[in-house]
Every structure is written in structure tokens, then in C-alpha cells.
Amino acid sequence: GRRFGLIVTLAIQSYGCLSFLASDSYSLYAILRFVTGVGAGGQIAVGCTYLSEFMPPTWRAVTCAVGLMVVWSCGGVIISSFGWIADSQGWNWQAVAGFAFVCSSMQLLWICSVPETPYFLFSQEKYARSSTTLRKIDPPKTMDQERTLDALMGGQERSVLDNRASRSLKQIVHGRSLWLILLLMMFAWFATAAAYYSLNLNTGSLPGPFYLNAILNFLVEVPALLLAIPMFDRLGRRFALGSGLVVGALCMVGMTVGDWRSIDGLLRTFAFLAKFALQVSFGTVLVYTVELFPTVLRSFGLGSCSFAATMGGVVAPVVLRGHELQGLISLTAVTLLAGVGVLTYVPETLNKPMPT
């Protein structure tokens, strides 16, 4: 279930943050950092699926973009600001770990009180529990259960859901087009994450105060996400994701031009514009991926794409280390290729019900 996955990943993340406080060597810190990353990475994938399965199509994009990505950006601003305060006050890194533990623990306590998604319960033929959840969402006095279900599922016929059990996982995964879509979306996630984290890591190389650049680097994501919502609701998910990757790549090209790199203001402008465009892609790719895969493969598809994004995050510091300019050029080419791939092949999902 989605709820169980959220509880487990949040518990792992909270345990990792708490264990940081007791680490007395870099090797132990690295191990605990890995444990925390397992929880955080899983939480993103499961959390997006959880939110999207509670929302009808018209609200799904806004919920995932605002409910996940804007909060992510605000978290970046908060932790950068807290790090600035900790540094100025002479506190060590354990103060930041303690702050992260408090935030994770509060979220874990809240998740324990929320129900499982009706989408998942229907896919498991647990109709009674699904009905109970639907009544909590919209009591019978305002809308009967059947109409609530239709609104949540985007107008799909009840018979489609009731017959879902006859569609085996084996039949679904043998579709070549679905696998090609999965590979292209994994590549898009990889490119988005690699470029996104490379820009984060490049913050220290930008002119100006480090912490201020870090805060601005996250603040620029908020208007990007607010722009993303009308983009993928009016122009489509495919256009928003593909154009975000292409524009981000072009802005990264501006960061690699020798003459422009010597102009401080221009270099920072290109860096923040690239981050702006890539955040549009990040805000879109979560919604887009959820809407592309059927219920029985949704968590698998999103988990696979999240893994690809993690690999992008791993590649970013390796590529940039020692050869920052060459690394940026390589990541620019990958980002541009991913954008073109999305625009030319992946199908549009705007105003379409999620596959069951």
C-alpha cells in the first residue's frame, strides 16, 4: 500500500537523521547518510503516487506541483537559511541534522493518521475500505459514492475498475511501447536530476555570498513551479517537460561560453534561468509519470524513474569534479537529448483519466 510505504520510508529517514547525532567518524556518517537517502528517495516516489491517487485529473497537477515541489523548494530555502545561522553562530553540522530529524518526525506522526488511497484499495478489490475512504473525502449527504468515485477516477466506468483484476501484470509489461515510454521517462528523470543537482553543486562557484546564492537558487524554483501549473494544464505535460529540458540546456550552454563566464552578473543570470527551466521540468515530470502508467505499474514506474533520478544525482558531482566546464557541457548535451526524446515520442496525458 501507498500509506505503508510512506510510513516505512519516513521512519528510515527519521532514524538516519537521528543517528547522525551519534556519528563520530566520516565512515559512519557516510553509512548513515546512505540510510537517510534510502528513506528520502523512497518517500518522494511513494508520496507523489499517494497524492495523485486522491485527486481528480483537474486537481492532480496542482496538488503534485504545489504539494510536493513547492514544499521541496521551501525546504531548501529553510535548510539553507538554518545552515547560514548555524555557521554564523559556530554550531556544528549536528545542529542541522537535529533540525532535519524534528521535521521528519513531525511528518511521520502525521502520515500515521491518514488513510490508504481508494485507487489502490480498488486495485486490490478491497471495496469496503475504499468506500469508507471515499465517504471521508466526500460524505454521502453532498455526493453519493458512485459519483464521488467517478469524479476521483476522472469519469472512468466502474466496470473498468471492477474488471481490473483480469489484467495481469505479465500482459501489461509485455507491451513494447510501455517499456519504451518507461525508458524515455527514466532518461528524462536522469537528465533532469543530473542537471538540477549540478546547478546546486555549482552554487559555490558563483560570484557572491555562498549562502545567499543557495537561498536564491531555491527561491527561483517557486515562481518556476507557479508557471509550470498553467503550462502543463493548458499546453500539456509533454510540452512543459520537454520545453523545460530544452530551455534549461540552452541556458546551461550560456554558462559554458568563455566570454560570458567572465561576467559575474551574466553567469548568475544563466545559472538561475537554467534552474528555473529545470524546475518546471521537475514539477511536470512527477505528474506526467504518474499519469502514464496503469495502477498495478504506477509505483513500479515511478520508483524506476526515481532510481534513475538518484543515479543522475550520483553522476552530477562525479562529472563536475575537477573538470567543471567539461562536465557542464556533457550534462547540457544529455539534457537536450532527453528533452527532444520526450517531445517526439512520449504520449500526452492532459485531460485523460489515469490508466487502470
Stockholm file with secondary structure:
# STOCKHOLM 1.0

chainA/1-356         GRRFGLIVTLAIQSYGCLSFLASDSYSLYAILRFVTGVGAGGQIAVGCTYLSEFMPPTWRAVTCAVGLMVVWSCGGVIISSFGWIADSQGWNWQAVAGFAFVCSSMQLLWICSVPETPYFLFSQEKYARSSTTLRKIDPPKTMDQERTLDALMGGQERSVLDNRASRSLKQIVHGRSLWLILLLMMFAWFATAAAYYSLNLNTGSLPGPFYLNAILNFLVEVPALLLAIPMFDRLGRRFALGSGLVVGALCMVGMTVGDWRSIDGLLRTFAFLAKFALQVSFGTVLVYTVELFPTVLRSFGLGSCSFAATMGGVVAPVVLRGHELQGLISLTAVTLLAGVGVLTYVPETLNKPMPT
#=GR chainA/1-356 SS CHHHHHHHHHHHHHHHHHHHTTCCSHHHHHHHHHHHHHHHHHHHHHHHHHHHTTSCHHHHHHHHIIIIIIHHHHHHHHHHHHHHHHHHHTCCHHHHHHHHHHHHHHHHHHHTTSCCCHHHHHHTTCHHHHHHHHHHHSCTTTSCHHHHHHHHTTSCCHHHHHTGGGSCHHHHHTCHHHHHHHHHHHHHHHHHHHHHHHHHHGGGGSSSCHHHHHHHHHHTHHHHHHHHHHIIIIICHHHHHHHHHHHHHHHHHHHHCHHHHTCHHHHHHHHHHHHHHHHHHHHHHHHHHHHHSCHHHHHHHHHHHHHHHHHHHHHHHHHHSSCHHHHHHHHHHHHHHHHHHHHHHSCCCTTCCCCC
#=GC SS_cons         CHHHHHHHHHHHHHHHHHHHTTCCSHHHHHHHHHHHHHHHHHHHHHHHHHHHTTSCHHHHHHHHIIIIIIHHHHHHHHHHHHHHHHHHHTCCHHHHHHHHHHHHHHHHHHHTTSCCCHHHHHHTTCHHHHHHHHHHHSCTTTSCHHHHHHHHTTSCCHHHHHTGGGSCHHHHHTCHHHHHHHHHHHHHHHHHHHHHHHHHHGGGGSSSCHHHHHHHHHHTHHHHHHHHHHIIIIICHHHHHHHHHHHHHHHHHHHHCHHHHTCHHHHHHHHHHHHHHHHHHHHHHHHHHHHHSCHHHHHHHHHHHHHHHHHHHHHHHHHHSSCHHHHHHHHHHHHHHHHHHHHHHSCCCTTCCCCC
//
